[in-house]
Amino acid sequence: MKFSVLQNSRYFLFSISLLLLLLLLANWVGLSKEPVHFNTQVKPIFNKKCISCHGGVKKMAASA
């Protein structure tokens, strides 16, 4: 079934409008969040949950 030019134009305009709406919504959601700070928010979790099993800084092997 072929679409008429008017139907194609409506479909195209609807698609572009929906895309713009989704992009604006994604931008709005992204702007409302505060940035994550590694040293104050992420590193303490690594220290508590990961370092105990996986170790911290590895010692370098002595080269002979």
C-alpha positions, -999 to +999 in steps of 0.1 A: +000+000+000+015+033-011+013+064+010+003+097-005+027+126-004+006+142+024+007+110+045+044+107+040+049+144+051+028+138+082+047+106+090+080+124+085+069+155+106+056+132+134+089+112+134+110+144+136+088+158+163+090+127+184+128+125+179+132+162+190+109+156+220+130+126+231+162+145+227+149+174+247+137+150+274+170+132+276+188+165+278+165+177+306+170+145+326+208+148+321+210+184+332+191+178+365+217+154+378+248+165+397+282+154+385+297+124+401+330+130+420+353+101+420+373+108+451+343+114+473+316+092+459+331+063+439+365+056+456+350+049+490+328+022+475+359+007+458+378+008+490+349-008+510+338-035+485+367-042+461+401-035+477+397-060+505+395-090+481+413-077+451+441-059+469+454-024+465+486-013+448+507-042+437+544-042+445+567-042+415+587-074+411+624-070+417+643-073+384+676-092+385 
